[in-house]
Amino acid sequence: MIAATSRNAAAQTNVAFPVLAAGILRFSTAVRIPPSDCVNAKLIALFEPKQRQIRALMSLNSDFPVPTGTRSRTARPELGHQRAESRSLTRGGGNLASKTSVIRRMSAKPGFLVSMPALLDRLTEYLSRTSKREATLIDVTRQPEMSPATLDAWRRTVNSGAILVLVSDIGLVRVLRENGLAPGFLGYAPDDGAAVAPAVFTVHDQRLPAARREAPAAKPPLAILSTYNDEDCVQEVATSWLRAGCDLHAIDNWSTDGTHGILERLCAQNPGSMTIERFPDEPARYFRWEAILGRKEQIAAAMPGRWIFHTDSDEVRTSPWPGVSIAAATQIVERYGANRIDFTLLNFRPTKHHYFRDKLTDLKFFEYGTRPGHFIQKKAWLQGSEPVNLIGSGGHVANFAGAVDFPYKFVLKHYPIRSAEHGRRKIFVERKPRWDPCERAMGSHVQYDDVDETTPLVWNAAELRRFSDETLRRDLALLISDLSRSP
């Protein structure tokens, strides 16, 4: 089995990792702990009781926190004996030799990490392509031993500027960090619900910890939010930006409900951090998206040196790191050497039992993008001396000379239809009658063409993904890349 592969944007055979041959390294399928090794004592962390282990890992990895709970997995009766073995790992007791044999048996199970190799190999390819640097994937669970020489080789690979993606057990994260391999990201190794071992993957990119430590002071990012008749959620969305350390400018397209009054009250409560305008100068028969995009370009151009977020009132943005605010994350991106951020879109859908009542978190289920435009979301940038171009892409990309994309995507949580009642009012009363015929003729505003009065606008929860506190770990490979797009 191929346990490690390397991707190079220029040539795959030019591999920095010293023990790789032609980009491939083969390991045995069992994990063997060396009998006499300075690393051996550190591996004992794998067998600590769960709570002690998690607390220790959180303190060691405080810059990029690790998950605080256990993984939720699909119930499968044939895996019951594996669950018992997994519990013995996390609860402690017994001797080291017996627990090592448990790891061997679990690693050799048919279907263990069944989807991991293909998905993480694609993630490695993606990171090499977007960063224009070498990226290497190594499955530590299949390595015959992890000696100081091996750790030193990995460290030199990362220090050379390459990106390293490691698959390991969560207890080994301590070993990696103590040996100069601090992870920039930590997520669960994808397994289609079949794996039960505490397998994780880590992304090691030398420029990430450096950017985290050396993030310079900066002006708050500015979110430019456009809105029309979103009185049910606009306060929640606007407040999320302010709490994330951002300033906010709202463009109200002459809402006819209570949206404008809500925004005015928020402005009064947040002087200096929030402003609001009605656009255009007077109510118009049609909603002209290009005009709103042009106004956003104009506002942004007056803010050189600031991070700008082009956003709407039914969107919530988050960084890819748990506990790291949008404002702090933009400083990491800037220090990393990038000036534009792409997003992975999560469309939240109302279901029979979970729909909007009084807050957006009432919607528990989402799906990844289903249209080509869903995967083009380069909507945050560091404003330069010249205006960006939003109009040319219909608002999907902020185009400007010298754009450098951050290779790791941020998260865009989208709530376009929040209940069946809301969806019918939005589509048939507030959207379709207001679309500009000229923009429609040019191919815009087609997202609801397949929706009519008979469409239920309630999704089947079984066909969606449930969002939880662990989604950022469980779906990390999908969230920081373009892998949610069907191959």
C-alpha positions in Angstrom: 0.0 0.0 0.0 1.3 3.5 -0.8 1.7 5.2 2.6 3.2 8.5 1.4 3.0 10.5 -1.7 4.4 13.8 -2.8 3.1 16.5 -5.0 5.2 19.2 -6.6 3.8 22.1 -8.6 6.7 22.0 -10.9 8.0 18.4 -10.9 6.9 15.5 -8.7 10.3 13.8 -8.8 12.0 16.7 -7.1 11.2 15.7 -3.6 12.6 17.4 -0.5 11.7 14.6 1.9 15.0 12.6 2.0 13.7 9.1 2.3 11.2 9.4 -0.5 12.0 7.7 -3.8 10.3 9.0 -6.9 7.6 10.5 -4.6 6.6 7.2 -3.0 7.4 5.7 0.4 6.0 2.3 1.4 5.4 1.4 5.0 4.1 -1.8 6.6 0.5 -1.9 7.7 1.2 -2.2 11.4 2.3 0.4 13.9 5.5 -0.7 15.8 6.8 1.3 18.8 10.6 1.0 18.9 11.8 -0.6 22.2 14.6 1.9 22.9 14.0 5.4 21.6 13.8 8.8 23.1 10.4 9.2 21.3 9.1 6.1 23.1 8.3 7.9 26.4 6.4 10.6 24.6 4.2 7.9 22.9 2.8 7.0 26.3 0.6 10.1 25.8 -1.5 8.0 23.5 -2.6 5.8 26.4 -3.6 8.5 28.9 -7.2 8.6 30.0 -9.2 10.7 27.5 -9.7 13.8 29.6 -6.1 14.1 30.6 -5.1 13.6 27.0 -7.4 16.2 25.5 -6.4 18.8 28.2 -2.8 18.2 27.5 -3.2 18.5 23.7 -5.2 21.7 24.1 -2.5 23.3 26.1 0.2 22.1 23.7 -1.7 23.3 20.6 -3.3 26.4 22.0 -2.7 28.5 18.8 -4.9 26.0 16.8 -7.1 24.2 19.4 -7.8 20.5 19.1 -11.3 19.0 19.4 -12.8 18.9 22.9 -15.0 15.8 22.5 -15.1 12.4 20.9 -16.0 11.7 17.3 -19.6 10.9 16.4 -19.8 7.9 14.1 -22.5 6.1 12.2 -23.7 3.1 14.1 -22.6 -0.1 12.5 -23.2 -3.4 14.4 -20.3 -5.2 12.7 -17.9 -2.7 14.2 -18.9 -3.2 17.8 -15.8 -5.1 18.7 -13.7 -2.2 17.3 -15.5 0.3 19.5 -14.6 -1.8 22.6 -11.0 -1.7 21.6 -11.1 2.1 20.9 -12.6 2.6 24.4 -9.8 0.7 26.0 -7.3 3.1 24.4 -8.9 6.2 25.8 -9.8 5.0 29.3 -6.4 3.8 30.3 -5.6 0.6 32.2 -3.7 -2.4 31.1 -0.1 -2.5 29.8 1.6 -0.8 26.9 2.2 -4.0 25.0 -1.5 -5.0 25.0 -2.5 -1.5 23.8 0.1 -1.6 21.0 -1.5 -4.8 19.8 -4.9 -3.1 19.7 -3.5 -0.4 17.4 -2.1 -3.1 15.1 -5.4 -4.9 14.9 -7.4 -1.7 14.3 -4.9 -0.5 11.6 -5.3 -3.8 9.8 -9.1 -3.9 9.8 -10.7 -4.0 6.4 -12.2 -0.6 5.7 -10.2 1.2 8.2 -9.9 4.8 7.0 -11.6 3.5 3.8 -11.9 6.9 2.1 -8.9 8.6 3.7 -6.2 7.8 1.1 -8.0 9.1 -1.9 -9.4 12.3 -0.2 -6.2 13.3 1.5 -4.2 12.6 -1.6 -6.5 15.0 -3.4 -6.1 17.5 -0.5 -2.3 17.2 -1.0 -2.6 17.9 -4.7 -4.9 20.9 -4.0 -2.4 22.4 -1.5 0.5 22.0 -3.9 -1.5 23.6 -6.7 -2.8 26.6 -4.7 0.4 27.2 -2.7 2.7 26.6 -5.7 4.9 24.6 -3.4 5.7 20.9 -2.8 3.2 19.0 -0.6 3.7 15.5 0.8 1.2 13.1 2.3 2.4 10.5 4.9 0.3 8.0 6.7 2.1 7.6 10.1 -0.2 4.8 11.2 1.4 2.6 8.5 5.0 3.5 9.3 7.2 0.7 10.8 8.7 3.1 13.4 8.9 6.8 14.2 12.5 7.4 15.2 14.2 10.7 15.9 15.8 10.5 12.5 12.3 10.2 10.9 11.0 13.2 12.9 14.1 15.2 11.9 13.5 14.4 8.3 9.9 15.6 8.5 11.0 18.8 10.3 13.6 19.5 7.6 10.9 19.0 4.9 8.7 21.5 6.5 11.5 24.0 7.2 12.5 23.8 3.5 9.1 25.4 2.6 7.2 22.2 1.7 3.7 21.4 3.1 3.4 18.1 5.0 0.1 16.3 5.6 0.4 13.6 8.2 -2.2 11.0 9.2 -1.7 9.7 12.8 -3.5 9.0 16.0 -4.5 12.0 18.1 -2.0 11.0 20.9 0.9 11.4 18.4 0.1 15.1 17.9 1.9 15.8 21.1 5.0 14.0 19.8 4.9 16.0 16.6 4.5 19.4 18.4 7.3 18.6 20.9 9.6 17.8 18.0 9.1 21.1 16.1 6.2 20.0 14.0 3.4 22.3 15.2 0.3 21.7 13.1 -1.3 24.6 11.3 -4.5 22.5 11.0 -5.8 19.5 12.8 -8.8 17.5 11.6 -10.3 14.0 11.7 -9.1 11.7 9.0 -12.1 11.2 6.7 -13.6 7.7 7.0 -17.2 7.6 5.7 -18.3 6.7 9.2 -16.5 3.4 9.2 -13.3 4.0 11.2 -13.3 3.9 15.0 -9.7 4.6 15.8 -8.9 8.1 17.0 -7.2 8.9 13.6 -6.5 12.6 12.7 -4.6 14.4 10.0 -2.5 17.4 10.5 -1.2 20.0 8.0 2.3 21.3 8.7 3.2 24.6 6.9 6.0 26.5 8.4 4.5 29.8 7.3 1.3 29.3 9.3 2.8 29.2 12.9 5.1 32.1 12.0 2.2 34.1 10.7 0.3 33.3 13.9 3.1 34.5 16.2 4.1 37.6 14.3 0.7 38.9 13.2 1.0 42.7 13.0 -1.5 45.2 14.4 -3.9 46.3 11.8 -7.1 48.3 11.2 -10.2 46.2 11.7 -11.5 44.5 8.5 -14.5 46.2 7.0 -17.5 44.0 6.0 -19.7 45.6 3.3 -23.1 44.0 3.7 -25.9 44.3 1.2 -29.4 43.6 2.3 -33.1 43.6 1.4 -36.0 42.4 3.6 -34.0 40.2 6.0 -35.5 41.5 9.2 -35.5 38.0 10.7 -31.7 37.5 10.6 -30.0 40.8 9.8 -29.4 41.7 13.5 -27.8 38.3 14.1 -25.6 38.5 11.0 -24.5 42.1 11.6 -23.7 41.4 15.2 -21.6 38.4 14.2 -19.4 40.7 12.2 -19.0 43.2 15.0 -18.2 40.5 17.5 -15.6 39.1 15.1 -13.6 42.3 15.4 -14.8 43.9 12.2 -16.3 47.2 11.2 -19.5 47.0 9.2 -21.1 49.1 6.5 -24.6 48.1 5.5 -26.2 48.9 2.1 -29.9 48.6 2.3 -31.6 48.3 -1.0 -34.7 50.0 0.3 -36.2 47.2 2.4 -39.9 47.3 2.9 -39.9 45.4 6.2 -38.1 46.2 9.5 -34.6 45.7 8.2 -33.6 49.3 8.0 -34.9 50.2 11.5 -32.9 47.2 13.0 -29.7 48.4 11.3 -30.2 52.0 12.5 -30.6 50.8 16.1 -27.4 48.8 15.7 -25.6 51.8 14.3 -26.6 53.8 17.3 -25.3 51.1 19.7 -22.0 50.8 17.8 -20.8 54.3 17.0 -17.5 54.3 15.1 -17.9 50.6 14.2 -21.0 50.6 12.0 -22.5 52.8 9.3 -25.5 52.4 7.0 -26.8 53.8 3.8 -29.8 53.3 1.5 -28.9 52.6 -2.1 -29.7 53.8 -4.7 -30.7 57.4 -3.8 -34.4 56.5 -4.1 -36.5 53.3 -4.4 -36.3 51.6 -7.8 -38.6 49.1 -9.5 -35.8 46.6 -10.1 -33.0 45.2 -8.1 -29.8 46.0 -10.0 -27.0 43.8 -8.7 -24.3 45.4 -10.8 -25.0 48.8 -9.3 -24.7 47.4 -5.8 -21.4 45.7 -6.7 -20.1 49.0 -8.2 -21.0 50.8 -4.9 -19.1 48.1 -3.0 -16.1 48.6 -5.2 -16.3 52.4 -4.6 -16.5 52.0 -0.8 -13.6 49.6 -0.7 -11.4 51.8 -2.9 -11.5 54.5 -0.2 -10.1 52.0 2.4 -6.5 51.2 1.2 -4.6 48.9 3.5 -7.8 47.4 5.0 -9.2 43.9 4.6 -12.6 44.0 2.9 -15.4 41.4 3.0 -18.1 41.5 0.3 -21.0 39.9 2.0 -24.8 39.7 2.3 -27.3 39.7 5.2 -28.0 36.0 5.0 -24.3 34.9 5.4 -22.1 34.2 8.3 -18.3 34.0 7.8 -15.8 32.1 10.0 -12.1 31.4 9.9 -10.9 27.8 9.4 -9.5 27.7 12.9 -11.8 27.1 15.9 -11.7 30.1 18.3 -9.8 32.4 15.8 -11.9 35.4 14.9 -12.2 36.8 11.3 -10.2 39.9 12.3 -7.4 37.8 13.8 -7.4 35.4 10.8 -7.0 38.2 8.3 -3.8 39.2 10.1 -2.6 35.6 9.8 -3.4 35.6 6.0 -1.6 38.9 5.5 1.5 37.8 7.4 1.5 34.6 5.4 1.9 36.6 2.2 -1.6 36.4 0.7 -4.0 39.2 0.0 -7.2 37.4 -1.0 -9.4 34.8 0.7 -11.5 32.1 -0.9 -14.5 30.5 0.9 -16.1 27.1 1.0 -19.9 27.5 0.8 -22.3 25.7 3.2 -25.9 26.1 2.2 -28.1 25.6 5.2 -31.5 24.1 4.4 -34.8 24.0 6.4 -36.0 20.5 7.2 -39.2 19.1 8.7 -38.1 19.6 12.3 -35.3 22.2 11.9 -36.1 25.5 10.4 -35.8 29.2 11.4 -37.7 30.1 14.5 -35.8 32.9 16.1 -32.1 32.3 15.2 -30.0 31.0 12.3 -28.6 28.1 14.4 -32.1 26.6 14.4 -31.1 25.3 11.0 -29.0 22.3 11.7 -28.5 20.7 8.3 -26.5 21.9 5.3 -25.2 20.8 1.9 -22.1 21.8 0.0 -22.3 23.7 -3.3 -24.4 22.2 -6.1 -23.8 24.9 -8.8 -20.5 26.0 -10.5 -20.8 29.4 -9.0 -21.0 28.0 -5.5 -17.3 27.1 -5.8 -16.1 30.5 -6.8 -16.2 32.6 -3.6 -13.1 34.9 -3.6 -14.9 37.6 -1.7 -12.3 39.0 0.8 -9.2 41.0 -0.1 -6.6 43.4 1.2 -7.5 46.6 -0.5 -4.7 48.2 -2.5 -4.4 51.6 -4.1 -6.6 50.6 -7.1 -10.2 49.5 -7.1 -11.0 45.8 -7.3 -13.4 44.5 -10.0 -16.5 42.7 -8.6 -18.8 43.4 -11.4 -17.0 41.3 -14.0 -17.6 38.0 -12.1 -21.1 38.9 -10.8 -19.6 39.3 -7.3 -18.0 35.9 -7.1 -14.4 37.1 -7.3 -12.6 40.3 -6.3 -10.3 40.7 -9.3 -7.2 43.0 -9.0 -3.6 43.0 -10.2 -1.2 41.1 -8.0 -3.8 38.9 -6.2 -2.3 36.2 -4.1 -4.8 33.7 -2.8 -4.4 32.2 0.7 -4.2 28.4 0.0 -6.6 27.5 2.8 -10.2 28.4 2.4 -12.4 30.1 5.0 -16.0 29.1 5.7 -19.2 30.8 4.4 -22.4 29.7 6.1 -25.3 30.7 3.8 -29.0 30.8 4.9 -30.8 31.7 1.7 -34.1 29.9 2.6 -34.9 29.6 6.3 -38.3 28.0 6.2 -40.9 27.0 3.6 -42.9 30.2 4.3 -39.9 32.4 4.1 -38.7 30.8 0.9 -42.1 31.3 -0.9 -42.2 35.0 0.1 -38.6 35.6 -0.8 -38.6 33.9 -4.2 -42.1 34.8 -5.5 -42.7 38.2 -3.9 -39.3 39.8 -3.1 -37.0 38.4 -5.7 -38.4 37.3 -9.1 -40.6 40.4 -9.6 -37.7 42.7 -8.8 -35.0 41.2 -11.0 -33.6 43.5 -13.6 -34.6 42.1 -17.1 -31.3 43.3 -18.6 -29.3 41.4 -16.0 -31.5 38.4 -16.5 -30.9 38.5 -20.2 -27.1 38.5 -19.5 -27.5 35.2 -17.5 -27.8 36.6 -13.9 -30.5 35.7 -11.3 -31.1 32.1 -12.5 -30.8 30.4 -9.1 -34.5 29.9 -8.7 -35.5 29.1 -12.2 -36.3 25.5 -11.3 -38.5 26.6 -8.4 -42.3 27.0 -8.8 -45.3 27.3 -6.4 -45.4 23.5 -6.1 -41.8 23.2 -4.9 -42.0 22.2 -1.2 -38.9 24.2 -0.1 -38.3 21.7 2.7 -35.3 19.4 2.4 -34.8 15.8 3.5 -32.5 15.8 6.5 -31.2 12.3 5.5 -29.8 13.8 2.3 -27.9 16.6 4.1 -25.0 16.9 6.5 -25.6 17.9 10.2 -23.7 20.8 11.4 -22.2 20.6 14.9 -19.3 21.9 17.0 -17.1 19.2 15.5 -17.9 20.0 11.8 -14.7 22.0 11.4 -12.7 19.0 12.5 -14.8 16.3 10.8 -15.0 18.1 7.5 -11.7 20.0 7.6 -10.3 18.4 4.4 -13.4 19.6 2.5 -13.7 23.0 4.2 -10.1 24.3 3.6 -10.0 23.1 0.0 -12.2 22.7 -3.1 -12.8 19.0 -2.5 -16.5 19.4 -1.7 -16.9 19.7 -5.4 -17.6 16.4 -7.0 -14.5 15.0 -8.7 
